[in-house]
Amino acid sequence: MANSALWVGVLTALTALGASYITSRATLRAALTQARTSARAQALREQHERRRSTYREMMSCTHAFNEVTWQIDDVDAAPDRETKDRLLTQMAEHIAPAIRGMNRAIHEVRLDGPAEVSAAADHARDMARRVQAMLKALIGDDAPERRAAYDAAYRDFRAAYVTFIGLARETLDIKDEDD
């Protein structure tokens, strides 16, 4: 009988050790999973904030570009060719730094991505360069075709910029996993 009690005690101890081992392994796995999930969530939050900041900078630089292009109304209202050319020259001088700002911002967008937002930012900047070329062509040339080309280039730029904004917004949207 004492022999049986000993075996029951040994089996009980082994069962307790086995259960403890299984419980500790499950607890360790749960802790590792939670740590990985927390780290991933933090990395996604940081990526989101970095992208938001980068996209804002691109939008700010684009706004500076737009402020120059909006001065075309002053050119249209100018009383003579000399005044128009002076205003156009001033616009051309101010548009170059605005595009340099866009170039700087695009490098950040390229780093933070994703690729489609980066491509849209590049395209908007390329269209801004086209506007710049059309603006310079207006200096000393009163032909309506030149002005129409400038307006078309600006519309293309604006469409490219709106596309960038849409893709950036879509990238920054936080979707509920149930959606």
Secondary structure as UniProt FT lines:
FT   HELIX           2..69
FT   TURN            70..71
FT   HELIX           72..77
FT   HELIX           81..112
FT   HELIX           115..138
FT   TURN            139..140
FT   HELIX           144..172
FT   TURN            177..178
//
